[in-house]
Amino acid sequence: MLGPMYLSRVLKDAGHEMISVFVPDPAWLKKIEDYAPDVITWSLMTGNHRPIYDVNRLLKSKFKFFSIMGGPHVTFVPDCVKDPDIDAVCIGEGEGAIVDLCNALEAGEDWHDIQNLCYADEKGEIVKNPLRPLIQDLDGIGQPDRTVIYDAQPLYANSPRKVIVTQRGCPMSCTFCFHHAMRGKIYGARNAQYVRKRSVDHVIAEALEIRAKYPLRFVHFLDDIFNLRTDWLDEFCERWPKEVGIPFDVILMANMTKEAHIEKLASAGCIYARIAFEAANDKMRNEIYKKNTETSHLVNASKWIKKHGIRLGSLNMLGGPGATLQEDIDTVLLNVECKVDHPLCSIVQPYPEFELNDITKNMGIAVANYDDFPAKFNREASAEIDNKQAVENLHKWFPILVRFPFMLPFAKKTLPSRLLAKPLLIMYMLYSEWLVTEQNILYNRAQGHNSLGVWAPFDFTKRVAAKGFLLVVGAVGGKVVGKLANRLKMGDERVMAHMD
């Protein structure tokens, strides 16, 4: 949750305060009452937007505050500002807008002309203010304020794995990703303006700051393309092992990857690298998804990663528009051919304003309503694709089949079954946790940790038990909020889904 961390950083630097409240929490309403916030911020993605509207409406019925929403969904679909309980939405980057808003509210000044804000006027018409330029100096923002999340939820503070992002933007135009739409439709920016990188100095300083305050045994770099710039990568790989010396993982772009990149990453402490396969079919991958990646790029990058002793992860999608079930099975087989250790898979979601959404509309299979998108992209298909149940079931089989391809004939027989959907989901969730346990073994081995606490069966059991506990707590919390929601005639099922 780096977004709130960056907002908290700029707000605190401007003299304001910010805390986070996680739900479900038995005392969440009491915490809000005691803190009495002037502003409550919400970050929305398509699929979780409806329950957040509902919870916001619930809070508006009890407290007085300025409600502002940001994130990908409202950036592309700001219509929610017509809801009288939503005061404004922020389009695009929010650091400047949130500071200007809080300054104006504190001073009792009018906020309606603040750049990046969108609101509904007295007639109910949507007003979109101009956007301020994209932040070019990412170092100048400062380090994300992790206390805003870690103080509210020790689960994140105590985790030995922390997430760091070294860049904003991506030069690719993948039709299923928000970057092409954000760059073109929202900002009308060139890649030179849109793709920005923090300095190696700043990234290393963040890692050292985290380690000084919290447990830190490995870092998960979440950049879309970690090997975007060879000069930056060279400096990072030279300095990281000397100044930080913590194992890490990355995402690489196959068509930009050279064996020299992998050699340097391995020497710097990278023990897990993911590359985006997306689909085995060349037409789907390049004409529909616009990945500009050949099969040879995927095979070669995989070979180099394996050669230099790095755990190979893959990113895949099933249910592409026009894809056959056999083509999705071919994606499994490509992963098998490349000997992928940690296959990750999602189901295609043609989100609003993405080019993929236009493609599904032209094919007549688009999602009928934005409220119909699932909250979790790895549960079900939203578009009306062929063999929908079979694709959803294949998704649950995906990581297991990549590792145990001899099971494919049996798995094929189960694909049409709706009755097996839930058992397959449980199998998928458990095996996914086991893959993370395998990953943790590598991280711990890299640092010489061999205690009982990092023993694989113990790690797996602990992870499953912790997530099971959170699911139970979430279900209970959802029922409590659901009862409150019913009093306002809100969608109880949606609120409970948000709690989950």
C-alpha positions as CSV (number, residue, x, y, z in Angstrom):
1,M,0.0,0.0,0.0
2,L,2.6,2.5,-1.2
3,G,0.0,5.0,-2.3
4,P,-1.2,6.0,1.2
5,M,2.5,6.0,2.3
6,Y,3.4,8.6,-0.3
7,L,0.3,10.7,0.5
8,S,1.1,10.6,4.2
9,R,4.7,11.6,3.4
10,V,3.7,14.8,1.6
11,L,0.9,15.6,4.1
12,K,3.2,15.3,7.1
13,D,5.8,17.4,5.4
14,A,3.1,20.0,4.9
15,G,2.2,20.0,8.6
16,H,-0.9,17.8,8.5
17,E,-1.5,14.4,10.1
18,M,-2.7,11.1,8.6
19,I,-3.5,7.7,10.0
20,S,-4.9,4.6,8.5
21,V,-7.8,2.4,9.7
22,F,-8.1,-1.1,8.6
23,V,-11.4,-3.0,8.3
24,P,-12.6,-5.3,9.7
25,D,-11.6,-3.9,13.1
26,P,-14.0,-4.2,16.1
27,A,-13.1,-0.6,17.0
28,W,-13.0,1.0,13.6
29,L,-16.0,3.3,14.1
30,K,-14.7,4.3,17.5
31,K,-11.2,5.0,16.1
32,I,-12.8,7.3,13.5
33,E,-14.9,9.0,16.1
34,D,-11.9,9.6,18.4
35,Y,-9.6,10.8,15.6
36,A,-12.4,13.0,14.1
37,P,-10.7,13.3,10.7
38,D,-11.4,16.4,8.5
39,V,-10.7,14.3,5.4
40,I,-11.1,10.6,4.6
41,T,-9.3,9.3,1.5
42,W,-10.2,6.2,-0.4
43,S,-8.2,4.3,-3.1
44,L,-10.4,2.4,-5.6
45,M,-9.8,-0.2,-8.2
46,T,-12.4,-1.5,-10.6
47,G,-14.2,-4.3,-8.8
48,N,-13.9,-3.0,-5.3
49,H,-15.4,0.4,-6.0
50,R,-19.0,-0.4,-5.1
51,P,-18.4,-1.6,-1.5
52,I,-16.2,1.4,-0.9
53,Y,-19.0,3.7,-2.0
54,D,-21.2,1.9,0.5
55,V,-18.8,2.1,3.4
56,N,-18.2,5.8,2.6
57,R,-22.0,6.3,2.7
58,L,-22.2,4.6,6.0
59,L,-19.5,6.8,7.5
60,K,-21.1,9.9,6.1
61,S,-24.3,9.0,8.0
62,K,-22.4,9.1,11.2
63,F,-19.6,11.6,10.9
64,K,-18.8,14.9,9.2
65,F,-15.7,14.9,6.9
66,F,-14.6,15.7,3.4
67,S,-14.6,12.5,1.3
68,I,-12.1,12.3,-1.5
69,M,-11.5,9.2,-3.7
70,G,-8.6,8.4,-5.9
71,G,-6.9,5.4,-7.6
72,P,-7.3,3.8,-11.0
73,H,-11.1,3.4,-11.1
74,V,-12.1,7.0,-10.4
75,T,-9.2,8.3,-12.6
76,F,-10.9,6.6,-15.6
77,V,-14.5,6.6,-14.4
78,P,-15.1,9.7,-12.2
79,D,-18.9,9.6,-12.5
80,C,-19.1,8.6,-8.8
81,V,-18.8,12.3,-7.9
82,K,-22.5,12.6,-8.6
83,D,-23.0,10.7,-5.4
84,P,-23.8,13.4,-2.8
85,D,-21.7,11.5,-0.2
86,I,-18.5,11.9,-2.4
87,D,-17.2,15.4,-2.2
88,A,-14.4,15.0,-4.9
89,V,-12.2,12.6,-6.7
90,C,-8.5,12.9,-7.6
91,I,-7.5,12.1,-11.2
92,G,-4.0,10.9,-11.7
93,E,-1.1,11.5,-9.2
94,G,-2.4,12.8,-5.9
95,E,0.5,14.1,-3.9
96,G,0.0,17.8,-4.9
97,A,-3.8,17.7,-4.9
98,I,-4.1,16.2,-1.4
99,V,-1.7,18.8,0.1
100,D,-3.5,21.7,-1.7
101,L,-6.9,20.4,-0.5
102,C,-5.9,20.0,3.1
103,N,-4.2,23.4,3.1
104,A,-7.4,25.0,1.7
105,L,-9.7,23.2,4.1
106,E,-7.6,24.2,7.0
107,A,-7.5,27.8,5.9
108,G,-11.2,27.9,5.2
109,E,-10.5,28.7,1.5
110,D,-12.3,27.5,-1.6
111,W,-10.9,24.2,-3.0
112,H,-12.9,23.9,-6.2
113,D,-10.1,25.1,-8.5
114,I,-7.4,22.7,-7.2
115,Q,-5.7,20.9,-10.1
116,N,-6.4,17.2,-10.5
117,L,-9.7,17.4,-8.6
118,C,-13.0,16.5,-10.1
119,Y,-16.4,17.3,-8.5
120,A,-20.1,17.7,-9.2
121,D,-21.4,21.3,-9.3
122,E,-24.8,22.5,-8.0
123,K,-26.5,21.2,-11.1
124,G,-25.0,17.8,-10.7
125,E,-22.7,18.3,-13.7
126,I,-19.2,16.9,-13.5
127,V,-16.4,19.4,-13.4
128,K,-12.9,18.2,-14.2
129,N,-10.1,20.6,-13.2
130,P,-6.8,20.7,-15.3
131,L,-4.1,18.2,-14.3
132,R,-0.8,19.4,-12.9
133,P,2.3,18.0,-14.7
134,L,3.5,14.6,-13.7
135,I,6.0,14.6,-10.9
136,Q,9.4,14.3,-12.6
137,D,11.7,14.4,-9.5
138,L,10.6,11.3,-7.6
139,D,13.4,11.7,-5.1
140,G,12.0,15.1,-4.2
141,I,8.8,13.6,-2.8
142,G,10.8,12.0,0.0
143,Q,10.6,8.4,1.3
144,P,7.2,6.9,1.7
145,D,5.9,7.1,5.2
146,R,5.6,3.5,6.2
147,T,4.4,4.3,9.7
148,V,0.9,5.2,8.4
149,I,0.4,1.6,7.4
150,Y,2.6,-0.3,9.8
151,D,1.3,1.5,12.9
152,A,-2.3,0.6,11.9
153,Q,-1.5,-3.0,11.0
154,P,1.5,-4.7,12.6
155,L,1.1,-7.7,10.2
156,Y,2.8,-5.6,7.6
157,A,5.3,-4.0,9.9
158,N,6.5,-7.4,11.2
159,S,6.7,-9.1,7.8
160,P,10.3,-9.8,6.8
161,R,9.4,-9.0,3.2
162,K,8.9,-5.3,2.2
163,V,7.9,-3.9,-1.1
164,I,9.9,-1.1,-2.8
165,V,9.0,0.6,-6.1
166,T,11.8,2.4,-8.0
167,Q,9.9,4.0,-10.9
168,R,6.6,5.3,-12.1
169,G,5.2,4.7,-15.5
170,C,6.0,2.1,-18.2
171,P,6.9,2.6,-21.9
172,M,4.9,-0.4,-23.1
173,S,1.4,-0.1,-24.6
174,C,-0.1,-3.4,-23.3
175,T,-3.8,-3.3,-24.0
176,F,-4.7,-4.9,-20.7
177,C,-2.7,-2.5,-18.5
178,F,-3.6,1.0,-17.2
179,H,-0.3,2.5,-18.3
180,H,-1.2,3.1,-22.0
181,A,-4.5,4.7,-21.0
182,M,-3.0,6.8,-18.2
183,R,-0.2,8.0,-20.4
184,G,-2.4,8.7,-23.5
185,K,-6.0,9.4,-22.4
186,I,-5.4,11.0,-19.0
187,Y,-2.1,12.9,-19.4
188,G,-1.4,13.0,-23.1
189,A,2.2,12.5,-22.2
190,R,5.2,11.1,-24.1
191,N,7.2,8.2,-22.6
192,A,10.0,10.7,-21.7
193,Q,7.6,12.5,-19.4
194,Y,5.6,9.5,-18.2
195,V,8.4,7.0,-17.4
196,R,10.4,8.2,-14.4
197,K,13.0,6.5,-12.2
198,R,14.2,7.2,-8.7
199,S,18.0,7.4,-8.2
200,V,19.9,4.4,-6.9
201,D,20.9,6.6,-4.0
202,H,17.3,7.1,-3.0
203,V,16.3,3.5,-3.4
204,I,19.2,2.3,-1.2
205,A,18.4,4.9,1.4
206,E,14.9,3.6,1.5
207,A,16.0,0.0,2.1
208,L,18.4,1.1,4.8
209,E,15.8,3.2,6.5
210,I,13.3,0.3,6.5
211,R,15.9,-2.1,7.9
212,A,16.8,0.4,10.7
213,K,13.2,0.4,11.9
214,Y,11.5,-2.9,10.9
215,P,12.3,-6.5,10.2
216,L,13.7,-6.8,6.7
217,R,15.2,-9.9,5.2
218,F,14.2,-9.6,1.6
219,V,12.8,-7.0,-0.8
220,H,10.1,-7.4,-3.4
221,F,10.7,-4.8,-6.2
222,L,7.3,-4.2,-7.8
223,D,8.5,-2.2,-10.8
224,D,6.8,-3.2,-14.1
225,I,10.2,-3.5,-15.8
226,F,13.2,-3.6,-13.4
227,N,15.7,-3.7,-16.3
228,L,14.2,-0.7,-18.0
229,R,17.6,1.2,-18.1
230,T,20.9,-0.6,-18.3
231,D,22.9,2.2,-16.8
232,W,20.6,2.3,-13.8
233,L,20.7,-1.5,-13.5
234,D,24.5,-1.5,-13.6
235,E,24.8,1.0,-10.8
236,F,22.2,-0.8,-8.7
237,C,23.8,-4.2,-9.1
238,E,27.2,-2.8,-8.2
239,R,26.0,-1.0,-5.1
240,W,23.2,-3.1,-3.6
241,P,25.2,-6.1,-2.4
242,K,27.9,-3.8,-0.8
243,E,25.5,-1.3,0.8
244,V,22.4,-3.3,1.5
245,G,23.2,-7.0,1.0
246,I,19.6,-8.3,1.1
247,P,18.2,-10.8,-1.4
248,F,15.5,-9.5,-3.7
249,D,13.2,-10.3,-6.5
250,V,12.2,-8.4,-9.7
251,I,10.0,-8.3,-12.8
252,L,11.8,-8.3,-16.1
253,M,10.6,-7.5,-19.6
254,A,11.7,-10.4,-21.8
255,N,12.3,-8.4,-25.0
256,M,14.6,-6.1,-23.1
257,T,16.4,-8.8,-21.2
258,K,20.0,-9.7,-22.0
259,E,22.1,-12.5,-20.4
260,A,24.4,-9.8,-19.0
261,H,21.4,-8.4,-17.1
262,I,20.8,-11.7,-15.5
263,E,24.4,-12.2,-14.6
264,K,24.5,-8.8,-12.8
265,L,21.2,-9.4,-11.0
266,A,22.4,-12.8,-9.8
267,S,25.6,-11.4,-8.4
268,A,23.7,-8.5,-6.7
269,G,21.5,-11.0,-4.8
270,C,18.4,-11.5,-7.0
271,I,17.1,-15.0,-6.3
272,Y,13.7,-14.7,-8.0
273,A,12.8,-13.1,-11.3
274,R,9.4,-13.0,-13.1
275,I,8.8,-12.4,-16.8
276,A,5.5,-11.9,-18.5
277,F,4.5,-14.8,-20.8
278,E,0.9,-13.7,-20.9
279,A,0.0,-16.1,-23.7
280,A,1.7,-18.7,-25.8
281,N,-0.2,-17.7,-28.9
282,D,1.8,-15.1,-30.9
283,K,-1.3,-13.4,-32.2
284,M,-2.9,-13.1,-28.8
285,R,0.3,-11.9,-27.2
286,N,1.3,-9.3,-29.8
287,E,-1.8,-8.3,-31.8
288,I,-4.4,-8.4,-29.0
289,Y,-2.2,-7.7,-26.0
290,K,0.5,-5.7,-27.8
291,K,3.3,-7.1,-25.8
292,N,5.8,-6.8,-28.7
293,T,7.5,-10.0,-27.4
294,E,8.4,-13.0,-29.4
295,T,8.4,-16.6,-28.1
296,S,12.1,-16.7,-28.6
297,H,12.4,-13.7,-26.1
298,L,10.5,-15.7,-23.5
299,V,12.5,-18.9,-24.0
300,N,15.8,-17.1,-24.0
301,A,15.1,-15.0,-20.9
302,S,13.8,-18.1,-19.1
303,K,16.9,-20.1,-20.1
304,W,19.3,-17.3,-18.8
305,I,17.4,-17.0,-15.5
306,K,17.6,-20.7,-14.9
307,K,21.2,-20.9,-16.0
308,H,22.3,-18.4,-13.4
309,G,20.5,-20.0,-10.5
310,I,17.6,-17.6,-10.2
311,R,14.1,-18.9,-9.4
312,L,12.0,-18.4,-12.6
313,G,8.5,-16.9,-12.2
314,S,6.0,-16.2,-15.0
315,L,3.1,-13.9,-15.4
316,N,0.2,-15.4,-17.5
317,M,-3.3,-14.6,-18.5
318,L,-6.2,-16.9,-19.5
319,G,-9.5,-16.1,-21.3
320,G,-8.2,-13.6,-23.8
321,P,-10.8,-12.3,-26.3
322,G,-11.0,-14.8,-29.1
323,A,-8.7,-17.3,-27.5
324,T,-9.6,-21.0,-27.7
325,L,-9.4,-23.3,-24.7
326,Q,-6.5,-25.2,-26.4
327,E,-4.6,-21.9,-26.8
328,D,-4.9,-21.4,-23.1
329,I,-3.7,-24.9,-22.5
330,D,-0.8,-24.1,-24.8
331,T,0.2,-21.3,-22.4
332,V,0.5,-24.0,-19.7
333,L,2.7,-26.0,-22.0
334,L,5.0,-23.0,-22.8
335,N,5.5,-22.6,-19.1
336,V,6.4,-26.3,-18.9
337,E,8.8,-26.0,-21.8
338,C,10.6,-23.1,-20.0
339,K,10.7,-25.0,-16.7
340,V,9.0,-22.2,-14.8
341,D,9.4,-22.6,-11.0
342,H,6.7,-20.2,-9.9
343,P,3.9,-19.7,-12.4
344,L,1.5,-16.9,-11.7
345,C,-1.8,-16.6,-13.6
346,S,-4.7,-14.2,-13.8
347,I,-7.9,-14.1,-15.8
348,V,-8.3,-11.3,-18.4
349,Q,-10.2,-8.3,-17.1
350,P,-11.0,-5.6,-19.8
351,Y,-11.1,-2.7,-17.4
352,P,-12.7,0.6,-18.4
353,E,-10.9,2.9,-20.8
354,F,-8.3,0.2,-21.5
355,E,-7.8,-0.7,-25.2
356,L,-8.7,-4.3,-24.3
357,N,-12.1,-3.0,-23.2
358,D,-12.6,-1.6,-26.7
359,I,-11.6,-4.8,-28.3
360,T,-14.1,-6.8,-26.2
361,K,-16.8,-4.3,-27.1
362,N,-16.1,-4.7,-30.8
363,M,-16.4,-8.4,-30.4
364,G,-19.7,-8.2,-28.4
365,I,-18.3,-9.9,-25.3
366,A,-17.6,-6.8,-23.1
367,V,-18.6,-6.5,-19.5
368,A,-22.1,-5.1,-19.5
369,N,-21.6,-2.8,-16.5
370,Y,-18.5,-1.6,-14.5
371,D,-20.2,-2.9,-11.4
372,D,-20.0,-6.4,-12.8
373,F,-16.2,-6.6,-12.6
374,P,-15.1,-9.1,-9.9
375,A,-13.1,-7.7,-6.9
376,K,-10.4,-10.3,-7.5
377,F,-8.9,-10.7,-11.0
378,N,-7.9,-14.3,-10.2
379,R,-11.3,-15.7,-9.4
380,E,-13.5,-15.4,-12.5
381,A,-13.8,-14.1,-16.0
382,S,-15.8,-10.9,-16.4
383,A,-16.1,-10.8,-20.2
384,E,-18.5,-13.3,-21.9
385,I,-15.8,-15.5,-23.4
386,D,-16.2,-19.0,-24.8
387,N,-15.7,-21.9,-22.4
388,K,-16.0,-19.5,-19.5
389,Q,-16.2,-22.2,-16.8
390,A,-13.4,-24.3,-18.4
391,V,-11.1,-21.2,-18.4
392,E,-11.9,-20.4,-14.8
393,N,-11.2,-24.0,-13.8
394,L,-8.0,-24.2,-15.9
395,H,-6.8,-21.1,-14.1
396,K,-7.1,-23.0,-10.7
397,W,-5.1,-25.9,-12.2
398,F,-2.5,-23.6,-13.8
399,P,0.3,-23.6,-11.3
400,I,0.0,-27.3,-10.5
401,L,0.0,-28.3,-14.2
402,V,3.1,-26.3,-14.9
403,R,4.9,-28.1,-12.1
404,F,3.2,-31.5,-12.7
405,P,2.3,-31.7,-16.4
406,F,1.5,-35.4,-16.2
407,M,-1.8,-34.4,-14.5
408,L,-3.0,-32.5,-17.6
409,P,-5.2,-35.4,-19.1
410,F,-7.0,-35.7,-15.7
411,A,-7.3,-31.9,-15.4
412,K,-8.9,-31.6,-18.8
413,K,-11.8,-33.9,-17.7
414,T,-12.6,-31.5,-14.8
415,L,-12.5,-28.2,-16.7
416,P,-16.3,-28.1,-17.7
417,S,-17.5,-28.9,-14.1
418,R,-19.2,-26.1,-12.2
419,L,-19.4,-28.4,-9.1
420,L,-15.6,-28.6,-8.9
421,A,-15.1,-24.9,-9.0
422,K,-14.9,-24.4,-5.2
423,P,-12.7,-27.5,-4.6
424,L,-10.4,-26.4,-7.3
425,L,-10.2,-22.9,-5.8
426,I,-9.2,-24.3,-2.5
427,M,-6.5,-26.4,-4.2
428,Y,-5.3,-23.4,-6.1
429,M,-5.1,-21.2,-2.9
430,L,-3.2,-23.9,-1.0
431,Y,-0.7,-24.6,-3.8
432,S,-0.1,-20.9,-4.3
433,E,0.8,-20.7,-0.6
434,W,3.2,-23.6,-1.1
435,L,4.9,-21.7,-4.0
436,V,5.5,-18.8,-1.7
437,T,6.9,-21.1,1.0
438,E,9.4,-22.4,-1.7
439,Q,10.3,-18.8,-2.4
440,N,10.8,-18.1,1.3
441,I,13.1,-21.1,1.6
442,L,15.4,-19.5,-1.0
443,Y,15.4,-16.1,0.8
444,N,16.2,-17.7,4.1
445,R,18.9,-20.0,2.7
446,A,20.5,-16.9,1.0
447,Q,20.9,-15.4,4.5
448,G,21.8,-18.5,6.4
449,H,18.6,-18.8,8.3
450,N,18.0,-22.5,9.1
451,S,15.9,-22.4,12.3
452,L,12.7,-24.3,12.9
453,G,10.7,-21.2,12.2
454,V,11.8,-21.2,8.5
455,W,11.4,-25.0,8.0
456,A,9.1,-25.4,5.0
457,P,6.2,-27.4,6.5
458,F,6.2,-25.0,9.5
459,D,6.3,-21.9,7.2
460,F,3.5,-23.3,5.0
461,T,1.3,-24.2,8.0
462,K,1.9,-20.8,9.6
463,R,1.0,-19.0,6.4
464,V,-2.2,-21.0,5.8
465,A,-3.3,-20.6,9.4
466,A,-2.7,-16.8,9.4
467,K,-4.7,-16.4,6.2
468,G,-7.4,-18.6,7.4
469,F,-7.7,-16.5,10.6
470,L,-7.9,-13.4,8.5
471,L,-10.7,-14.8,6.4
472,V,-12.7,-15.8,9.5
473,V,-12.2,-12.3,11.0
474,G,-13.1,-10.8,7.7
475,A,-16.3,-12.8,7.5
476,V,-17.3,-11.8,11.0
477,G,-16.4,-8.1,10.3
478,G,-18.4,-8.3,7.1
479,K,-21.5,-9.4,9.0
480,V,-21.2,-6.5,11.5
481,V,-20.8,-3.9,8.7
482,G,-23.5,-5.6,6.7
483,K,-26.0,-5.1,9.5
484,L,-25.1,-1.4,9.6
485,A,-25.3,-1.2,5.9
486,N,-28.8,-2.7,5.8
487,R,-30.0,0.2,7.9
488,L,-29.0,2.5,5.0
489,K,-30.4,0.1,2.4
490,M,-26.9,-0.5,1.1
491,G,-25.8,-3.6,-0.7
492,D,-25.0,-6.0,2.2
493,E,-23.4,-8.6,-0.1
494,R,-21.1,-5.9,-1.7
495,V,-20.0,-4.7,1.7
496,M,-19.3,-8.2,3.0
497,A,-17.3,-8.8,-0.2
498,H,-15.2,-5.7,0.6
499,M,-14.5,-7.0,4.1
500,D,-13.3,-10.3,2.5
